[in-house]
Amino acid sequence: MKKLICIAFLGLSVLGFSQATNKPKEERKGDNTLLVKTDHAELEAKKKAAEEKAKLPKPYNPKADAEADIKKLVAQAKKEGKNIMIQAGGNWCIWCLRFNNFVQSTPELKEIVDKNYLYYHLNFSPDNKNEKVFAQYDNPGEKFGYPVFIILDKNGRMIKVQQSDVFEDGKGYSKDKVKEFFNTWKPKA
C-alpha cells in the first residue's frame, strides 16, 4: 500500500511540475522578471532600513541591571512626583529606535516627557531578555511586540501597558497620538 501511495504521489508531482513548465518561454520569462523585481525591491527596502537603523541612537543597554535600575527610578519618582515610562524593546528594533528618536527630536514631546516622566529603555535582546523584569509586567512584549510601553506610577505600580502600533503613521509616528498618550498617563496633580 505504501508503495502505491508513493508511486501515485510521484506521478502527480511529475504531472504538476510538467504543467508549470509547459508554458511558452515568453510567459515563463515574465514570471522570472516579476520574481527578480520583487526580490530587488525587498532587498532595497532592507538596505534602506539598515542604513536608517545605523544612523539612529541606540538607547538600550543589554548589560544594564534593569531590576536595580527600575528600583532606583521608583525611589526617584517618589521624590519628584513623576511617573515612569518604560519603553521596552531593543537596539535591533527599527520601530523602537524610531520612537526614541521621534520623542527626543520633537521638542513638544520631549518637554512633556521631561516634565512628567522618568524614561527608561528596558532591553529585550538575545544578550539579555530581562525575563524576570518582563514577568513582573505580564510579558507585554510577547503579547504586543516591540516597542511596548509600560507606565508605572511614582510608587512603581503598573498603571498602563500600551502597544505602539496605534501611534504609527507611515514609517514614523503621529505626534498628536503620542502627545495624547503622554498627557493621558502623566501624574495627576
C-alpha distance (Angstrom), angle and dihedral (degrees) to the residues before:
residue distance angle dihedral
M1 . . .
K2 3.83 . .
K3 3.81 90.3 .
L4 3.78 90.5 52.4
I5 3.82 92.0 50.7
C6 3.82 91.2 48.3
I7 3.78 92.2 49.5
A8 3.80 91.7 48.1
F9 3.82 90.9 48.6
L10 3.81 92.2 49.3
G11 3.80 91.5 47.2
L12 3.79 92.5 50.9
S13 3.80 90.9 45.8
V14 3.80 91.8 53.1
L15 3.79 90.1 47.4
G16 3.81 91.6 49.5
F17 3.79 94.1 48.7
S18 3.77 93.0 45.7
Q19 3.81 90.2 54.0
A20 3.80 91.7 55.4
T21 3.80 93.4 50.2
N22 3.81 96.5 44.8
K23 3.81 90.3 79.9
P24 3.78 115.9 111.7
K25 3.82 113.6 -95.6
E26 3.80 91.7 -109.4
E27 3.83 91.9 60.4
R28 3.82 93.4 46.0
K29 3.80 90.7 49.1
G30 3.82 89.9 56.5
D31 3.81 90.5 50.7
N32 3.81 91.5 53.2
T33 3.79 92.4 47.2
L34 3.79 91.1 53.1
L35 3.80 91.2 51.7
V36 3.80 91.7 49.9
K37 3.81 91.7 49.8
T38 3.79 91.7 50.1
D39 3.80 92.3 47.7
H40 3.81 91.2 46.5
A41 3.81 92.6 49.8
E42 3.79 91.6 47.8
L43 3.80 92.2 48.5
E44 3.80 90.8 48.5
A45 3.81 91.3 50.8
K46 3.81 91.1 49.8
K47 3.79 90.5 48.7
K48 3.81 92.2 51.5
A49 3.82 91.3 47.5
A50 3.81 90.6 50.5
E51 3.82 91.1 49.8
E52 3.81 90.7 49.0
K53 3.80 91.9 47.3
A54 3.81 91.4 50.7
K55 3.82 91.1 56.3
L56 3.82 97.2 48.4
P57 3.83 123.2 90.3
K58 3.82 114.9 -100.7
P59 3.83 105.8 -135.5
Y60 3.81 99.0 169.9
N61 3.79 119.3 95.1
P62 3.82 112.9 -160.4
K63 3.82 90.0 -169.4
A64 3.81 95.0 55.4
D65 3.80 120.4 112.9
A66 3.80 94.9 -125.8
E67 3.80 94.6 -175.2
A68 3.82 92.4 55.3
D69 3.82 92.2 41.2
I70 3.80 92.7 53.4
K71 3.83 91.7 47.8
K72 3.81 88.6 54.8
L73 3.79 90.6 47.9
V74 3.81 91.4 52.4
A75 3.82 90.4 53.4
Q76 3.81 89.9 48.2
A77 3.83 92.2 45.6
K78 3.82 90.6 54.7
K79 3.80 90.5 53.9
E80 3.80 95.0 44.6
G81 3.82 98.7 36.9
K82 3.79 92.7 -125.3
N83 3.78 134.4 134.8
I84 3.79 122.5 -124.4
M85 3.78 120.0 -117.4
I86 3.80 111.8 -158.9
Q87 3.77 114.2 -167.2
A88 3.80 105.3 -164.9
G89 3.79 119.4 -158.7
G90 3.77 138.4 78.6
N91 3.76 146.6 -101.2
W92 3.82 87.7 -98.5
C93 3.84 90.7 64.8
I94 3.82 114.9 87.9
W95 3.82 92.3 -164.0
C96 3.81 90.7 51.8
L97 3.79 91.1 52.2
R98 3.79 92.1 44.5
F99 3.80 92.0 52.6
N100 3.78 93.2 48.7
N101 3.79 91.6 48.5
F102 3.81 91.7 45.3
V103 3.81 92.9 54.3
Q104 3.81 94.2 42.5
S105 3.81 94.0 47.8
T106 3.83 97.9 42.8
P107 3.82 105.7 80.4
E108 3.81 95.3 -158.4
L109 3.83 92.5 53.5
K110 3.80 94.3 41.3
E111 3.80 89.9 53.3
I112 3.83 92.4 52.8
V113 3.79 91.4 47.8
D114 3.82 95.5 45.7
K115 3.81 92.0 48.4
N116 3.81 98.0 45.7
Y117 3.80 110.9 22.1
L118 3.75 145.8 48.5
Y119 3.80 101.9 -139.7
Y120 3.79 122.6 -144.7
H121 3.80 131.2 179.7
L122 3.81 107.3 -145.3
N123 3.79 108.2 -157.0
F124 3.78 123.2 -133.0
S125 3.79 113.0 177.8
P126 3.80 140.4 121.7
D127 3.83 87.1 -92.2
N128 3.80 93.1 56.6
K129 3.79 123.4 2.5
N130 3.83 93.2 178.5
E131 3.79 88.1 -143.2
K132 3.80 95.0 169.2
V133 3.80 92.8 52.5
F134 3.81 94.3 44.4
A135 3.81 90.2 49.2
Q136 3.83 89.2 59.5
Y137 3.81 87.8 61.4
D138 3.82 96.4 43.1
N139 3.83 94.7 -100.9
P140 3.82 98.0 -79.9
G141 3.81 93.9 178.6
E142 3.79 89.9 64.5
K143 3.80 89.9 53.7
F144 3.79 101.8 39.4
G145 3.80 108.5 17.0
Y146 3.81 123.5 -130.8
P147 2.88 140.4 -8.3
V148 3.77 96.5 32.1
F149 3.79 123.9 168.1
I150 3.79 125.8 -136.8
I151 3.78 117.0 -170.9
L152 3.78 120.1 -159.9
D153 3.77 125.4 -171.4
K154 3.80 120.3 -127.5
N155 3.83 89.5 -84.7
G156 3.79 92.9 55.3
R157 3.81 96.1 -105.7
M158 3.77 114.9 142.9
I159 3.81 108.7 -116.8
K160 3.80 101.9 167.9
V161 3.78 142.0 13.3
Q162 3.77 115.2 -166.0
Q163 3.78 131.2 -175.0
S164 3.78 113.9 -139.4
D165 3.79 103.7 -135.7
V166 3.82 91.4 83.1
F167 3.83 87.8 67.0
E168 3.80 96.2 50.0
D169 3.77 121.4 116.4
G170 3.81 114.3 178.4
K171 3.80 107.5 -51.9
G172 3.79 91.9 -19.7
Y173 3.78 141.9 35.2
S174 3.79 136.2 -76.7
K175 3.79 111.0 -110.3
D176 3.80 91.9 -154.0
K177 3.81 94.4 51.6
V178 3.81 93.6 46.0
K179 3.81 91.3 46.2
E180 3.81 91.1 50.9
F181 3.81 90.5 49.8
F182 3.81 93.4 50.3
N183 3.82 91.8 46.4
T184 3.81 93.3 47.0
W185 3.80 94.3 54.2
K186 3.79 101.3 37.4
P187 3.82 116.1 116.2
K188 3.77 115.1 -74.7
A189 3.79 113.1 -115.1
